[in-house]
Amino acid sequence: MTMLTFGALHAPLARAGDPAAGADVFRQECAECHTTREGHNKKGPSLFGIVGRHAGSLTDYKYTDALKNADWVWTDEKLHWYLSQPARQANPGTRMKYSGLDDARQLDDLIAYLQSNH
Protein backbone atom coordinates (compact mmCIF):
# COMPACT_ATOMS: atom_id res chain seq x y z
CA MET A 1 0.00 0.00 0.00
CA THR A 2 2.82 2.39 0.88
CA MET A 3 4.54 1.73 -2.43
CA LEU A 4 1.35 2.36 -4.36
CA THR A 5 0.79 5.63 -2.52
CA PHE A 6 4.39 6.69 -3.14
CA GLY A 7 4.08 5.89 -6.84
CA ALA A 8 0.82 7.78 -7.15
CA LEU A 9 2.31 10.83 -5.47
CA HIS A 10 5.28 10.83 -7.82
CA ALA A 11 3.46 10.15 -11.08
CA PRO A 12 4.40 12.64 -13.79
CA LEU A 13 1.93 15.46 -14.19
CA ALA A 14 0.52 16.29 -17.61
CA ARG A 15 2.10 19.41 -19.04
CA ALA A 16 -0.26 22.29 -19.62
CA GLY A 17 0.09 23.72 -23.08
CA ASP A 18 0.86 27.34 -23.89
CA PRO A 19 -1.89 28.87 -26.08
CA ALA A 20 0.43 31.61 -27.42
CA ALA A 21 2.99 29.03 -28.54
CA GLY A 22 0.10 26.96 -29.88
CA ALA A 23 -0.98 29.86 -32.09
CA ASP A 24 2.45 29.67 -33.74
CA VAL A 25 2.10 25.91 -34.19
CA PHE A 26 -1.36 26.46 -35.69
CA ARG A 27 0.04 28.97 -38.20
CA GLN A 28 2.82 26.54 -39.20
CA GLU A 29 0.86 23.28 -39.21
CA CYS A 30 -2.83 24.03 -39.73
CA ALA A 31 -3.57 27.50 -41.12
CA GLU A 32 -3.11 26.53 -44.75
CA CYS A 33 -6.32 24.50 -44.53
CA HIS A 34 -8.08 25.62 -41.33
CA THR A 35 -9.06 28.78 -39.50
CA THR A 36 -10.12 29.43 -35.92
CA ARG A 37 -12.67 32.04 -36.95
CA GLU A 38 -16.25 31.03 -36.28
CA GLY A 39 -18.18 30.34 -39.48
CA HIS A 40 -15.13 30.68 -41.75
CA ASN A 41 -14.09 27.46 -43.43
CA LYS A 42 -11.18 26.98 -45.79
CA LYS A 43 -10.12 23.70 -47.41
CA GLY A 44 -10.85 22.21 -44.00
CA PRO A 45 -13.52 23.19 -41.49
CA SER A 46 -13.17 26.01 -38.98
CA LEU A 47 -11.62 24.77 -35.76
CA PHE A 48 -13.34 27.46 -33.70
CA GLY A 49 -14.89 25.73 -30.70
CA ILE A 50 -13.64 22.29 -31.73
CA VAL A 51 -13.03 21.08 -28.16
CA GLY A 52 -16.32 19.56 -27.02
CA ARG A 53 -17.82 19.43 -30.52
CA HIS A 54 -19.01 16.20 -32.12
CA ALA A 55 -16.77 15.17 -35.05
CA GLY A 56 -18.12 16.08 -38.48
CA SER A 57 -20.92 18.23 -37.13
CA LEU A 58 -20.50 21.72 -38.60
CA THR A 59 -23.52 22.34 -40.80
CA ASP A 60 -21.71 24.76 -43.11
CA TYR A 61 -18.91 22.35 -44.10
CA LYS A 62 -19.13 19.31 -46.39
CA TYR A 63 -17.34 16.50 -44.54
CA THR A 64 -16.46 13.12 -45.99
CA ASP A 65 -18.60 10.23 -44.81
CA ALA A 66 -15.58 9.05 -42.80
CA LEU A 67 -15.79 12.06 -40.49
CA LYS A 68 -19.57 12.54 -40.62
CA ASN A 69 -19.93 8.96 -39.40
CA ALA A 70 -17.21 9.23 -36.75
CA ASP A 71 -18.79 8.58 -33.40
CA TRP A 72 -16.72 10.79 -31.13
CA VAL A 73 -16.48 14.21 -29.54
CA TRP A 74 -13.30 16.25 -29.91
CA THR A 75 -11.77 16.13 -26.44
CA ASP A 76 -8.18 16.92 -25.47
CA GLU A 77 -7.44 13.20 -25.51
CA LYS A 78 -9.07 12.64 -28.90
CA LEU A 79 -7.20 15.60 -30.40
CA HIS A 80 -3.91 14.22 -29.03
CA TRP A 81 -4.69 10.84 -30.57
CA TYR A 82 -5.85 12.25 -33.91
CA LEU A 83 -3.12 14.84 -34.43
CA SER A 84 -0.20 12.66 -33.35
CA GLN A 85 -0.57 10.32 -36.34
CA PRO A 86 -1.31 10.61 -40.05
CA ALA A 87 -4.93 11.73 -40.48
CA ARG A 88 -5.68 8.95 -42.95
CA GLN A 89 -4.52 6.41 -40.38
CA ALA A 90 -6.65 7.98 -37.63
CA ASN A 91 -9.72 8.32 -39.86
CA PRO A 92 -9.50 6.27 -43.08
CA GLY A 93 -11.45 7.96 -45.85
CA THR A 94 -10.69 11.53 -44.76
CA ARG A 95 -9.50 14.14 -47.28
CA MET A 96 -7.14 15.58 -44.69
CA LYS A 97 -3.52 15.17 -45.79
CA TYR A 98 -1.77 15.67 -42.48
CA SER A 99 1.19 13.52 -41.48
CA GLY A 100 0.84 14.07 -37.73
CA LEU A 101 2.69 16.11 -35.12
CA ASP A 102 5.26 14.10 -33.19
CA ASP A 103 6.52 16.86 -30.89
CA ALA A 104 4.59 16.41 -27.61
CA ARG A 105 5.22 19.99 -26.44
CA GLN A 106 3.96 21.47 -29.72
CA LEU A 107 0.95 19.17 -29.60
CA ASP A 108 0.10 20.29 -26.05
CA ASP A 109 0.53 23.93 -27.10
CA LEU A 110 -1.64 23.49 -30.20
CA ILE A 111 -4.44 21.88 -28.20
CA ALA A 112 -4.23 24.63 -25.56
CA TYR A 113 -4.63 27.16 -28.39
CA LEU A 114 -7.62 25.28 -29.82
CA GLN A 115 -9.19 25.16 -26.34
CA SER A 116 -8.86 28.94 -26.08
CA ASN A 117 -10.90 29.48 -29.26
CA HIS A 118 -14.54 29.25 -28.26
N, C-alpha and C positions, 0 to 999 in steps of 0.2 A: 504493500500500500504506500509506504514511504517513497519507494522508487517511482511509482506511478505519479504521485503528487509532485515529486521533484522534476520528473520529465515534463509534466504538464505546465509547471511554472516556467520552465526554460525552453518551451517550444518557440520556434522563431515566429515573430509577429509579421503579418502581411504588411508590405510597404504601401503606404498611401501614395497615390500618384500626385503629380504636380500639374494642375490644369494649364498653367502658362506654358510649361514645357510640352504638354500634350497638344497645345495649339500648334506648336512648331512641327510636331510629329504629324499632325493632321494635314498641315500644308504640304509636307514632304510626301506623305504616303497616301493620302485620301482625296485631297482637294481637286485633283484632276477630274474625278468622277462624282464626288459628293460635295454637299454643302451642309452647313449647320444652320442655315436660315429656314425658318418655318415656311412651308409651302413652296419652296424653291428647289426643284429637282434638277439634276444634271443628267449625265449618262446613268448614274445611280440615284437612288432615292435620297431625299434630305435625311440627314441623321439627327436633326433637331428632335429632342425628346425621345431618342431611341431607347434609353434605359427605362425598362418597364413596359415597353410597347411589344405587342404580339408581332412576331416575324411576318413579313409580307402583308402588312395591314394598312398601309397608306392608301387612301382611296384615289389619290391623284397621281399614282405611279403604276405603270404596268409591269408587274413582277412576272418572273417565270413561274410555271406551275411548281417547280422545286421549292421556291421560297413561299409561294402562296399556301402550299400544302404543309409547310413546316409547322410542327406542333410545339412551338416553344415561344417563350417571352424572352426578350433581350435583357438579361441580367448581367451583372459584372462577370459572373462565372461563365455565362454563355458567350459573352464578348471575348473573354480571354481564350476560351476554347476555339471559337470561330476564327479569330484574327491571328492566332498563333500557328496556323497551318494554311496550306493553299485552299482558297475558297471552294474550288471544285472538289476537293477532298472532303471538306466539311459539309458541303451541300451539293452533291452531284446534280447536274442539270442547271446550275446557276450560270448566268452570263458573266458574273464577276470574275475578272482575271487578276486576282491578287495572290501573290505567292506566300503571304504570311509574314508576320513580324516576329523575329526570334529573339529580340532584345527585350528581356522582361521589364526593365526599367521604362523603356519607351512605351511598351504595351500598357503598363500601369498608368503612365502619364497620359496616354491617349484616351484611355477609358475614363480617367478623372476629368479630362476635358469634355468628353461626350456626356458625362454625368452633369456637368455644369451648364449644359445647353438644354434648357427646358423652360 
